[in-house]
Amino acid sequence: MQPYYDSLIAKVIARGATRDEAIRRLKVALAELQVETISTNIPLHQALLCDPGFVDGGVDIHHLEHWLVKREQS
């Protein structure tokens, strides 16, 4: 892939009747997703989907920033 590629390789969207169902479907989709020859942030999204704050839905626009800091510190 050229160094000037569009950084958006794919967009994965999941929906469900409930938040839990949508999260479960997204976890499956990310587990099955295959992207070759380049690094992706799939593992980051998989870890974030297991974060209790995200799962419970009590997040704001700063959640990812705070979550990344906590993750680095542990």
N, CA and C atoms as an extended XYZ file, in Angstrom:
222
Properties=species:S:1:pos:R:3:atomname:S:1:resname:S:1:resid:I:1 pbc="F F F"
N         0.848       -1.164        0.000 N   MET     1
C         0.000        0.000        0.000 CA  MET     1
C         0.898        1.233        0.000 C   MET     1
N         0.547        2.212       -0.759 N   GLN     2
C         1.336        3.437       -0.853 CA  GLN     2
C         1.312        4.187        0.483 C   GLN     2
N         2.330        5.001        0.749 N   PRO     3
C         2.345        5.733        2.020 CA  PRO     3
C         1.293        6.833        2.104 C   PRO     3
N         0.623        7.109        1.010 N   TYR     4
C        -0.362        8.191        0.989 CA  TYR     4
C        -1.797        7.669        0.962 C   TYR     4
N        -2.002        6.479        1.501 N   TYR     5
C        -3.332        5.873        1.489 CA  TYR     5
C        -4.274        6.591        2.442 C   TYR     5
N        -5.536        6.423        2.204 N   ASP     6
C        -6.564        6.947        3.107 CA  ASP     6
C        -6.528        6.106        4.375 C   ASP     6
N        -6.389        6.736        5.514 N   SER     7
C        -6.257        5.986        6.760 CA  SER     7
C        -7.541        5.252        7.155 C   SER     7
N        -8.650        5.571        6.523 N   LEU     8
C        -9.885        4.838        6.788 CA  LEU     8
C        -9.931        3.640        5.844 C   LEU     8
N        -9.521        2.498        6.354 N   ILE     9
C        -9.481        1.274        5.560 CA  ILE     9
C       -10.856        0.619        5.528 C   ILE     9
N       -11.530        0.656        6.651 N   ALA    10
C       -12.856        0.048        6.734 CA  ALA    10
C       -13.629        0.706        7.866 C   ALA    10
N       -14.919        0.645        7.755 N   LYS    11
C       -15.786        1.121        8.830 CA  LYS    11
C       -16.682       -0.051        9.211 C   LYS    11
N       -16.687       -0.381       10.477 N   VAL    12
C       -17.501       -1.489       10.962 CA  VAL    12
C       -18.590       -0.903       11.851 C   VAL    12
N       -19.818       -1.179       11.508 N   ILE    13
C       -20.959       -0.673       12.259 CA  ILE    13
C       -21.808       -1.867       12.682 C   ILE    13
N       -22.204       -1.875       13.938 N   ALA    14
C       -23.071       -2.952       14.428 CA  ALA    14
C       -24.291       -2.331       15.083 C   ALA    14
N       -25.398       -3.008       14.947 N   ARG    15
C       -26.617       -2.546       15.614 CA  ARG    15
C       -27.313       -3.737       16.243 C   ARG    15
N       -28.158       -3.443       17.184 N   GLY    16
C       -28.914       -4.486       17.852 CA  GLY    16
C       -30.117       -3.879       18.543 C   GLY    16
N       -30.986       -4.720       19.019 N   ALA    17
C       -32.186       -4.251       19.716 CA  ALA    17
C       -31.819       -3.563       21.034 C   ALA    17
N       -30.674       -3.953       21.604 N   THR    18
C       -30.184       -3.338       22.839 CA  THR    18
C       -28.718       -2.964       22.655 C   THR    18
N       -28.216       -2.154       23.560 N   ARG    19
C       -26.792       -1.790       23.529 CA  ARG    19
C       -25.927       -3.044       23.665 C   ARG    19
N       -26.298       -3.932       24.589 N   ASP    20
C       -25.534       -5.167       24.789 CA  ASP    20
C       -25.466       -5.997       23.515 C   ASP    20
N       -26.577       -6.116       22.824 N   GLU    21
C       -26.597       -6.891       21.582 CA  GLU    21
C       -25.699       -6.245       20.529 C   GLU    21
N       -25.752       -4.950       20.406 N   ALA    22
C       -24.908       -4.252       19.432 CA  ALA    22
C       -23.430       -4.437       19.769 C   ALA    22
N       -23.090       -4.358       21.043 N   ILE    23
C       -21.699       -4.558       21.458 CA  ILE    23
C       -21.256       -5.986       21.166 C   ILE    23
N       -22.105       -6.961       21.461 N   ARG    24
C       -21.770       -8.366       21.156 CA  ARG    24
C       -21.533       -8.549       19.665 C   ARG    24
N       -22.388       -7.984       18.846 N   ARG    25
C       -22.230       -8.113       17.396 CA  ARG    25
C       -20.949       -7.436       16.912 C   ARG    25
N       -20.636       -6.292       17.499 N   LEU    26
C       -19.418       -5.587       17.111 CA  LEU    26
C       -18.181       -6.381       17.515 C   LEU    26
N       -18.210       -7.010       18.687 N   LYS    27
C       -17.089       -7.852       19.108 CA  LYS    27
C       -16.861       -8.992       18.120 C   LYS    27
N       -17.939       -9.624       17.685 N   VAL    28
C       -17.827      -10.716       16.710 CA  VAL    28
C       -17.271      -10.186       15.394 C   VAL    28
N       -17.796       -9.073       14.932 N   ALA    29
C       -17.335       -8.499       13.662 CA  ALA    29
C       -15.850       -8.166       13.719 C   ALA    29
N       -15.401       -7.572       14.810 N   LEU    30
C       -13.984       -7.227       14.928 CA  LEU    30
C       -13.114       -8.472       15.027 C   LEU    30
N       -13.606       -9.508       15.697 N   ALA    31
C       -12.849      -10.760       15.806 CA  ALA    31
C       -12.691      -11.432       14.448 C   ALA    31
N       -13.677      -11.275       13.594 N   GLU    32
C       -13.644      -11.916       12.279 CA  GLU    32
C       -12.985      -11.053       11.208 C   GLU    32
N       -12.797       -9.780       11.485 N   LEU    33
C       -12.236       -8.853       10.507 CA  LEU    33
C       -10.780       -9.188       10.221 C   LEU    33
N       -10.423       -9.235        8.953 N   GLN    34
C        -9.047       -9.518        8.557 CA  GLN    34
C        -8.536       -8.380        7.686 C   GLN    34
N        -7.446       -7.772        8.121 N   VAL    35
C        -6.769       -6.738        7.345 CA  VAL    35
C        -5.317       -7.170        7.269 C   VAL    35
N        -4.806       -7.278        6.069 N   GLU    36
C        -3.442       -7.778        5.899 CA  GLU    36
C        -2.496       -6.664        5.473 C   GLU    36
N        -1.253       -6.852        5.787 N   THR    37
C        -0.095       -6.028        5.397 CA  THR    37
C         0.042       -4.700        6.125 C   THR    37
N        -0.943       -4.267        6.858 N   ILE    38
C        -0.804       -3.022        7.617 CA  ILE    38
C        -1.283       -3.248        9.049 C   ILE    38
N        -0.809       -2.409        9.940 N   SER    39
C        -1.272       -2.460       11.327 CA  SER    39
C        -2.615       -1.755       11.426 C   SER    39
N        -3.433       -2.214       12.351 N   THR    40
C        -4.743       -1.594       12.558 CA  THR    40
C        -4.934       -1.297       14.043 C   THR    40
N        -6.000       -0.606       14.342 N   ASN    41
C        -6.343       -0.341       15.740 CA  ASN    41
C        -7.471       -1.264       16.216 C   ASN    41
N        -7.629       -2.393       15.557 N   ILE    42
C        -8.654       -3.361       15.963 CA  ILE    42
C        -8.474       -3.780       17.427 C   ILE    42
N        -7.253       -4.119       17.876 N   PRO    43
C        -7.102       -4.503       19.286 CA  PRO    43
C        -7.524       -3.398       20.260 C   PRO    43
N        -7.292       -2.166       19.898 N   LEU    44
C        -7.721       -1.047       20.739 CA  LEU    44
C        -9.237       -1.035       20.878 C   LEU    44
N        -9.929       -1.194       19.766 N   HIS    45
C       -11.394       -1.202       19.801 CA  HIS    45
C       -11.921       -2.409       20.569 C   HIS    45
N       -11.272       -3.555       20.407 N   GLN    46
C       -11.704       -4.746       21.141 CA  GLN    46
C       -11.560       -4.539       22.646 C   GLN    46
N       -10.463       -3.924       23.063 N   ALA    47
C       -10.262       -3.653       24.489 CA  ALA    47
C       -11.272       -2.629       24.995 C   ALA    47
N       -11.528       -1.611       24.218 N   LEU    48
C       -12.481       -0.577       24.621 CA  LEU    48
C       -13.889       -1.145       24.778 C   LEU    48
N       -14.237       -2.112       23.943 N   LEU    49
C       -15.560       -2.732       24.035 CA  LEU    49
C       -15.740       -3.542       25.317 C   LEU    49
N       -14.649       -3.829       26.013 N   CYS    50
C       -14.714       -4.562       27.283 CA  CYS    50
C       -14.652       -3.625       28.486 C   CYS    50
N       -14.463       -2.341       28.250 N   ASP    51
C       -14.377       -1.372       29.339 CA  ASP    51
C       -15.748       -1.203       29.984 C   ASP    51
N       -15.845       -1.400       31.300 N   PRO    52
C       -17.143       -1.285       31.974 CA  PRO    52
C       -17.832        0.062       31.754 C   PRO    52
N       -17.076        1.137       31.747 N   GLY    53
C       -17.678        2.451       31.514 CA  GLY    53
C       -18.330        2.543       30.155 C   GLY    53
N       -17.667        1.995       29.143 N   PHE    54
C       -18.243        2.001       27.805 CA  PHE    54
C       -19.448        1.075       27.730 C   PHE    54
N       -19.299       -0.115       28.280 N   VAL    55
C       -20.385       -1.103       28.227 CA  VAL    55
C       -21.643       -0.562       28.903 C   VAL    55
N       -21.463        0.119       30.029 N   ASP    56
C       -22.612        0.673       30.755 CA  ASP    56
C       -23.228        1.873       30.053 C   ASP    56
N       -22.477        2.481       29.154 N   GLY    57
C       -23.008        3.617       28.408 CA  GLY    57
C       -22.811        4.957       29.091 C   GLY    57
N       -22.105        4.977       30.193 N   GLY    58
C       -21.902        6.233       30.903 CA  GLY    58
C       -20.643        6.945       30.456 C   GLY    58
N       -20.536        7.253       29.177 N   VAL    59
C       -19.322        7.881       28.655 CA  VAL    59
C       -19.635        9.242       28.044 C   VAL    59
N       -18.585       10.055       27.967 N   ASP    60
C       -18.711       11.336       27.279 CA  ASP    60
C       -17.580       11.435       26.254 C   ASP    60
N       -17.409       12.592       25.665 N   ILE    61
C       -16.425       12.719       24.587 CA  ILE    61
C       -14.983       12.597       25.081 C   ILE    61
N       -14.769       12.648       26.389 N   HIS    62
C       -13.419       12.542       26.941 CA  HIS    62
C       -13.087       11.132       27.433 C   HIS    62
N       -14.031       10.230       27.322 N   HIS    63
C       -13.845        8.878       27.862 CA  HIS    63
C       -12.614        8.200       27.275 C   HIS    63
N       -12.429        8.250       25.979 N   LEU    64
C       -11.294        7.574       25.347 CA  LEU    64
C        -9.974        8.137       25.867 C   LEU    64
N        -9.865        9.440       25.971 N   GLU    65
C        -8.636       10.059       26.494 CA  GLU    65
C        -8.307        9.518       27.881 C   GLU    65
N        -9.283        9.546       28.778 N   HIS    66
C        -9.070        9.079       30.149 CA  HIS    66
C        -8.770        7.584       30.182 C   HIS    66
N        -9.458        6.838       29.363 N   TRP    67
C        -9.266        5.392       29.307 CA  TRP    67
C        -7.851        5.054       28.845 C   TRP    67
N        -7.350        5.775       27.853 N   LEU    68
C        -5.998        5.528       27.349 CA  LEU    68
C        -4.944        5.848       28.409 C   LEU    68
N        -5.143        6.921       29.159 N   VAL    69
C        -4.200        7.276       30.226 CA  VAL    69
C        -4.182        6.182       31.286 C   VAL    69
N        -5.356        5.740       31.726 N   LYS    70
C        -5.433        4.670       32.734 CA  LYS    70
C        -4.763        3.399       32.218 C   LYS    70
N        -4.966        3.115       30.950 N   ARG    71
C        -4.403        1.907       30.344 CA  ARG    71
C        -2.875        1.970       30.332 C   ARG    71
N        -2.326        3.136       30.030 N   GLU    72
C        -0.873        3.305       30.027 CA  GLU    72
C        -0.289        3.142       31.420 C   GLU    72
N        -1.005        3.614       32.424 N   GLN    73
C        -0.511        3.582       33.799 CA  GLN    73
C        -0.551        2.186       34.408 C   GLN    73
N        -1.369        1.311       33.866 N   SER    74
C        -1.471       -0.037       34.454 CA  SER    74
C        -0.532       -1.015       33.795 C   SER    74
